[in-house]
Amino acid sequence: MSNSNFLIKLFENNKKSKSYFPNKKTSKKFVEDLFHILFTPDRNLLKDVFSFKENYKILQKKLYSILLELNIKEKNAEKISQIFFDKIPHIYHLLIIDANAILEFDPAATVLEEIFLSYPGFFATALYRMSHQLWIQKIPILPRLITEYAHSKTGIDIHASAEIGKAFVIDHGTGIVIGSSTKIGNQVKIYQGVTLGAIYVDKQLANKKRHPTIEDKVTIYAGATILGGETVIGHDSVLGGNVWVTRSIPPFSIVYQKSEIRMRNNSPFPDPINFMI
């Protein structure tokens, strides 16, 4: 097929498509601007409250425009946007609780502003909480687009439909995966490389609970893997680094991987085998 014929075919296929999707760049800009106005506003926005309010209204209009791109009718798009922004004070309150939990937990954290500006775990949590509200409102595509944007920026993959309680702490964060039907309680701390996933993947299980439940005040250290929709990690438990868990753990448990230390004698190491390819 020539380039010309291919492009004609591509054009026709895209035109016939019944799918609608928002502009990716516009959607990313919207959620990033919302994060900044909530936590790291430009000083120019703080000259007077009128300008601040006007910029906030611009964000509402941006969401409205994105919803129109999803082929949502104007009246519905306006209502959805209004409901979402009515929920922002609650989302903001939850995120301030999250940020204070990080500040209290992390010895390296000095002030909240440091967390707002430089903590990838907080940024990923913030975008998750925004996208989760959109998911609750049954908005297609956009919630996943937002969490995948956070994933690309932080290395933290939280599905928009996961349920996460208050005072959520992500330390470092790189490589964390939190699956779609995961339920996380309050005051949970998670380190880098943790997977809250499914035991196996099957499209027929799309509407089943495939991911674990983590109860309140659980700490999960780096590299731990917790799998399965029936797996419940009881409250106040600690899961050590690199553990593999596929069954429920009672409250107040400590789960760890036992390592073996062998001491070598004082004999020198044998010479390495040198070879060439």
Stockholm file with secondary structure:
# STOCKHOLM 1.0

chainA/1-277         MSNSNFLIKLFENNKKSKSYFPNKKTSKKFVEDLFHILFTPDRNLLKDVFSFKENYKILQKKLYSILLELNIKEKNAEKISQIFFDKIPHIYHLLIIDANAILEFDPAATVLEEIFLSYPGFFATALYRMSHQLWIQKIPILPRLITEYAHSKTGIDIHASAEIGKAFVIDHGTGIVIGSSTKIGNQVKIYQGVTLGAIYVDKQLANKKRHPTIEDKVTIYAGATILGGETVIGHDSVLGGNVWVTRSIPPFSIVYQKSEIRMRNNSPFPDPINFMI
#=GR chainA/1-277 SS CCHHHHHHHHHHHHHHCCCCCCCHHHHHHHHHHHHHHHHSCCGGGGSCHHHHHHHHHHHHHHHHHHHHHTTCCHHHHHHHHHHHHHHHHHHHHHHHHHHHHHHHHCTTCCCHHHHHHHCHHHHHHHHHHHHHHHHHTTCSSHHHHHHHHHHHHHSCEECTTCEECSSCEEESCTTCEECTTCEECSSCEEETTCEEECSSCCGGGTTSCCSCEECTTCEECTTCEEECTTCEECTTCEECTTCEECSCBCTTCEECCCCCCCCCCSSCCCCCCCCCC
#=GC SS_cons         CCHHHHHHHHHHHHHHCCCCCCCHHHHHHHHHHHHHHHHSCCGGGGSCHHHHHHHHHHHHHHHHHHHHHTTCCHHHHHHHHHHHHHHHHHHHHHHHHHHHHHHHHCTTCCCHHHHHHHCHHHHHHHHHHHHHHHHHTTCSSHHHHHHHHHHHHHSCEECTTCEECSSCEEESCTTCEECTTCEECSSCEEETTCEEECSSCCGGGTTSCCSCEECTTCEECTTCEEECTTCEECTTCEECTTCEECSCBCTTCEECCCCCCCCCCSSCCCCCCCCCC
//
